[in-house]
Amino acid sequence: MKIVRGIFNIGYGSIVLLFICSGLSLVFFAAIELWNGINPAHDISVRDRLNSILESIGLITIAVVAFELGQTVLEEELQRQEHISAPTRVRRFLSRFMVVVVVALSIESLVAIFVLVHKD
């Protein structure tokens, strides 16, 4: 049983690492997109600058989701010390997951609305 638990811990650790790498990559791309929007050397319209900044906000939002999901998996599956019942653990995990997803979708929807309003 310890071998199976170890295999699952390696799998969950890999998932956490992938979430962290994805989040860092998205933050990097968001910084590039933000720089493209505020760089005074580029000769682009204000509307294109706004779209770049809004795109950067969207990327940062998705990065926060990736970090939060990685943290949730880390805390719930790898660092969990107390032994609580399975339904309680699943309920707590799903509630954290759903809160992150709902907040991210709300922010992404607002960004999409702003982009649509400011399109030609």
C-alpha positions in Angstrom: 0.0 0.0 0.0 2.9 2.3 0.7 4.2 1.8 -2.9 0.8 2.8 -4.4 0.6 5.9 -2.1 4.2 6.8 -3.2 3.2 6.5 -6.9 0.2 8.8 -6.3 2.3 11.3 -4.4 4.8 11.4 -7.4 1.8 11.9 -9.8 0.3 14.7 -7.6 3.8 16.3 -7.3 4.2 16.3 -11.0 0.8 17.9 -11.5 1.7 20.6 -9.0 5.0 21.2 -10.8 3.2 21.5 -14.1 0.6 24.0 -12.6 3.5 26.1 -11.3 5.4 26.0 -14.6 2.2 26.9 -16.5 1.5 29.8 -14.1 5.0 31.2 -14.5 4.8 30.9 -18.2 1.5 32.8 -18.3 2.9 35.5 -16.1 5.9 35.9 -18.5 3.6 36.1 -21.5 1.4 38.6 -19.6 4.4 40.8 -18.9 5.4 40.7 -22.6 1.8 41.6 -23.6 1.7 44.4 -21.0 5.0 45.8 -22.3 3.7 45.7 -25.8 0.7 47.8 -24.7 2.6 50.4 -22.7 5.9 50.6 -24.7 6.1 54.2 -25.9 8.4 53.2 -28.8 5.7 51.3 -30.5 3.5 53.4 -32.9 0.1 51.8 -32.2 -3.3 53.2 -31.5 -4.7 53.7 -28.0 -7.3 51.0 -28.8 -4.6 48.4 -29.6 -2.8 49.4 -26.4 -5.9 48.9 -24.4 -6.5 45.5 -26.0 -2.9 44.5 -25.1 -3.4 45.5 -21.5 -6.7 43.7 -21.3 -5.2 40.6 -22.8 -2.4 40.9 -20.2 -5.1 41.0 -17.4 -6.7 37.9 -18.9 -3.4 36.0 -18.9 -2.7 37.0 -15.3 -6.1 35.8 -14.3 -5.5 32.4 -15.8 -2.0 32.3 -14.2 -3.6 32.9 -10.8 -6.0 30.0 -11.4 -3.0 27.8 -12.3 -1.2 28.8 -9.1 -4.3 28.4 -7.0 -5.1 24.9 -8.4 -1.5 23.9 -7.9 -1.7 25.1 -4.3 -4.9 23.3 -3.7 -3.6 20.0 -5.0 -0.4 20.4 -3.0 -2.3 21.2 0.3 -5.1 18.6 -0.1 -3.2 15.7 -1.5 0.5 16.0 -0.5 0.6 18.1 2.7 -2.5 16.8 4.3 -1.7 15.6 7.8 -5.0 15.0 9.4 -7.2 12.1 8.3 -10.6 13.3 7.6 -13.4 11.4 5.9 -13.3 11.1 2.2 -16.6 13.0 1.5 -15.5 15.9 3.6 -12.1 16.0 1.8 -13.7 15.8 -1.6 -16.3 18.5 -0.7 -13.5 20.9 0.5 -11.4 20.2 -2.6 -14.3 20.8 -5.0 -15.4 23.9 -3.2 -11.9 25.4 -3.4 -11.7 24.4 -7.1 -15.2 25.9 -8.0 -14.4 29.2 -6.2 -11.2 29.6 -8.2 -12.9 28.7 -11.5 -16.0 30.9 -10.9 -13.8 34.0 -9.9 -11.6 33.4 -12.9 -14.5 33.1 -15.3 -16.0 36.2 -13.9 -12.8 38.2 -14.5 -12.3 36.7 -17.9 -15.9 37.6 -18.8 -15.4 41.2 -17.8 -12.2 41.4 -19.9 -14.0 39.9 -22.9 -16.8 42.4 -22.5 -14.3 45.3 -22.4 -12.6 43.9 -25.5 -15.9 43.6 -27.4 -17.0 47.1 -26.4 -13.8 48.6 -27.6 -13.5 46.8 -30.9 -14.2 48.6 -34.2 
